[in-house]
């Protein structure tokens, strides 16, 4: 798979919105109804993703110059991971989750948590996360609650060596 990873840059919010919409519309239908899916990104704009970019903890995946995925983290939390349907099942999600975990671990000793969509639960379990509880997410979904699961990274899946954000991002320079 010819996928290039790079740090997100200011202005990449439009790419991230495009990927998120494609992901939600193409990969969540087995667990969410059409109304929930439509509401999910309806009110989002490229500006919605710019604060993620500003943290310096967002990675964009590109294939043939087109964005096909991204991952964002903050200390102790993997906050967003989206891939387009065309690359689903090809290992990109696992590659991005590893970088997301490294970024979430950088400069903190807090446990890594995430809120997973129902369709992504098994993916995250295969990548070291453990179910904690059921929940709901309404922020950014037009106020319509979306069922999610709260998860935590199993101790055996933390990076052997914790690196700084700059060290992780230098891997892409």
C-alpha positions in Angstrom: 0.0 0.0 0.0 1.6 3.3 -1.1 0.5 5.5 1.8 2.5 8.5 2.9 2.2 9.8 6.5 2.9 13.4 7.4 2.2 15.9 10.2 -1.0 17.9 9.6 -0.4 21.5 8.6 -2.6 24.6 9.2 -5.3 24.5 6.6 -5.6 20.7 6.5 -9.0 21.0 8.2 -10.7 20.6 4.8 -8.8 17.4 4.1 -9.7 16.0 7.6 -13.4 16.9 7.1 -13.4 15.1 3.8 -11.9 12.0 5.3 -14.2 12.1 8.3 -17.3 12.4 6.1 -16.2 9.6 3.8 -15.5 7.4 6.8 -18.7 8.1 8.7 -20.9 7.7 5.6 -19.1 4.6 4.3 -18.1 2.6 7.4 -20.7 3.2 10.2 -23.9 2.1 8.5 -23.9 -1.3 10.2 -24.3 0.3 13.6 -26.0 3.7 13.1 -29.1 4.8 11.3 -29.2 7.2 8.4 -30.3 10.1 10.5 -27.4 9.7 12.9 -24.9 9.4 10.1 -26.3 12.5 8.3 -26.1 14.5 11.6 -22.6 13.4 12.4 -20.7 15.8 10.2 -23.5 18.0 8.9 -22.5 21.1 11.0 -18.7 20.6 10.8 -16.5 22.9 8.8 -12.8 22.7 8.1 -12.3 25.1 11.1 -13.6 22.3 13.4 -10.3 20.4 12.8 -7.9 23.3 13.0 -7.5 23.1 16.9 -6.4 19.4 16.5 -3.8 20.5 14.0 -2.6 23.3 16.3 -1.7 20.8 19.0 1.0 19.3 16.7 -0.4 15.8 17.4 -2.2 15.1 14.2 -1.0 12.9 11.3 -2.5 12.8 7.8 -2.3 9.7 5.6 -2.2 10.3 1.9 -2.4 8.0 -1.1 -1.5 9.4 -4.5 -1.6 12.9 -3.1 -5.1 12.5 -1.7 -6.0 12.3 2.1 -7.3 8.9 3.1 -6.9 9.0 6.8 -5.8 10.8 9.9 -5.2 10.4 13.6 -5.2 13.0 16.4 -4.2 12.7 20.0 -3.9 14.8 23.2 -1.9 13.7 26.3 -3.6 10.5 27.5 -6.3 10.3 24.8 -6.6 9.2 21.2 -9.2 11.7 20.1 -9.8 11.0 16.4 -9.0 8.3 13.9 -10.7 8.2 10.5 -9.9 6.3 7.3 -11.8 6.3 4.0 -13.6 3.1 2.9 -11.2 2.6 0.0 -8.3 1.8 2.4 -10.3 0.1 5.2 -9.0 -3.4 6.0 -5.5 -2.7 4.5 -3.6 -2.0 7.7 -3.7 1.8 7.6 -5.9 2.1 10.6 -3.5 -0.1 12.7 -0.6 2.0 11.5 -2.3 5.2 12.5 -3.4 3.9 15.8 0.2 3.0 16.7 1.2 6.6 16.0 -1.9 7.9 17.8 -0.9 5.9 20.9 2.7 7.1 20.7 1.5 10.7 20.5 -1.0 10.2 23.4 1.8 8.8 25.5 4.3 11.5 24.7 5.1 13.7 27.7 2.5 12.2 30.0 2.2 9.0 32.2 -1.6 9.1 32.1 -3.4 6.0 30.7 -4.5 6.2 27.1 -8.2 6.3 26.6 -10.6 6.7 23.7 -14.3 6.9 22.8 -14.9 4.4 20.0 -17.9 4.2 17.7 -19.7 0.9 17.9 -18.4 -0.2 14.4 -14.8 0.5 15.5 -14.9 -1.4 18.8 -13.4 -4.7 17.5 -10.7 -2.8 15.6 -9.6 -1.1 18.7 -9.7 -4.3 20.7 -7.4 -5.9 18.1 -5.1 -3.0 18.6 -4.8 -3.2 22.4 -7.7 -1.3 23.8 -10.1 -2.8 26.4 -13.8 -2.0 26.8 -14.6 0.0 29.9 -18.2 1.2 29.5 -21.0 2.3 27.2 -21.6 5.9 26.6 -23.1 8.5 24.2 -21.5 11.3 22.2 -23.5 14.3 21.1 -20.9 17.0 20.6 -20.5 17.7 16.9 -23.3 15.4 15.8 -26.0 18.1 15.6 -27.0 17.3 19.2 -28.2 13.8 18.2 -26.6 11.3 20.6 -24.5 8.6 19.1 -23.8 5.5 21.1 -20.1 4.8 21.8 -17.9 2.7 24.0 -15.3 4.0 26.3 -12.0 2.1 26.1 -8.5 2.1 27.7 -5.2 0.9 26.4 -4.1 -2.4 27.9 -0.8 -2.1 29.8 0.9 -4.5 27.4 0.3 -2.2 24.4 2.1 0.9 25.6 5.2 1.8 23.6 8.4 0.3 25.1 10.0 3.7 24.9 8.1 7.0 25.4 9.2 9.7 23.1 8.5 13.4 22.9 6.0 14.8 20.3 8.9 16.3 18.4 10.7 13.0 18.3 7.7 11.3 16.9 7.0 13.9 14.3 10.6 14.0 13.3 10.0 10.5 11.9 8.1 12.2 9.1 10.6 14.9 8.2 
